[in-house]
């Protein structure tokens, strides 16, 4: 799944490879599987003869025809076809193009590994509860639940120093006119690094280890006291100017579930409708462009909503790198499909979009409280419909485009 962006980059960087080489490689792999099935007596049930022969043409077919002994004959066919397919694939690639594609892929992986632990990056896209902030005792201090209740956000406009106390009563966060500081010795700081974290590590009795994280008096953090069911009231204690106590009070309630069945039904109907239009090249290209664009906008907007002074938009975008690159890849493939046939790549891109976004983020179709934009259900349902539809349509177009010619069919009969 994660290799989709590299696949598309390879298709773009080496345009001479094109549809034929991609089809041959896939035909070789499928032929290997179906050839093995034929050897065990299942070939006629799954059409192994046809698929195994797709990548064999001309002289190669005649050479394979010299062997007439059942399954071994098919193994030879697959081996010859595989060697030819791989040769055809790499013949049009210069060393510079291969190095370029590899470098881009390596840089993408390295960049992605860095922000994976960014605040908000591991928050669920939707949850089945609602976090409410009901009161804050300190004038000039506002608190709200963000990202579907995954984090609390505190903004201090009071001109006073406000300290958020942790799970064990220790000083956790300090917000004042100088910005935000966090106590790295706090067990709550350790737990707040992840939405699923626990207070393991740190020392509540140790001297605070204050580290500045932002010059703006606004901070977001995961707080175990204010998330997840059962329904209850919660509170977070504060300390103002090192002497005056304060408190944040709120509650957690169950979120009404959306009409999950209807959302899935609509997505499936859309996928079937798009799949039935597999002959319409322009329709498929426009669907890929639209689905990729909507998905990319949704991911970027979710990153913007999750951004904070400590973790900016760039960090949040990088934390969502692979879904975003998948959406961009679908966009690129849609544009390519308008000018050349990239059917098998279109199908693979659609399948990746359906799985990575349509299935991976399907919690938005099950739960009532969304962490990102409120139109996220439309984006995920569209990604699933477009992705599955493109997978079916791209596969059908590729299969039709590589059917054996009459001459090859006669050669196959003679074998």
Secondary structure by P-SEA (a helix, b strand, c coil): ccaaaaaaaaaaacccccaaaaaaaaaaaaaaaaaaaaaaccccccaaaaaaaccccaaaaaaaaccccaaaaaaaaaaaaaaaaaaaaaccccaaaaaaaaaaaaaaaaaaaaccccccccccccccbbbbbcccccccbbbbbcccccbbbbbbcccbbbbbbccccccccccccccbbbccccaaaaaaccccccccccccccccccccccccccbbbbbccccccccccbbbbbbcccccccccccccccccccaaaaaaaaaaaaaaaaaaacccaaaaaaaaaaaaaaaaaaaaaaaaaaccccccaaaaaaaacaaaaaaaaaaaaaaaaacccaaaaaaaaaaaaaacccccccccccccccccccaaaaaaaaaaaaaaaaaaaaaaaaaaaacccaaaaaaaaac
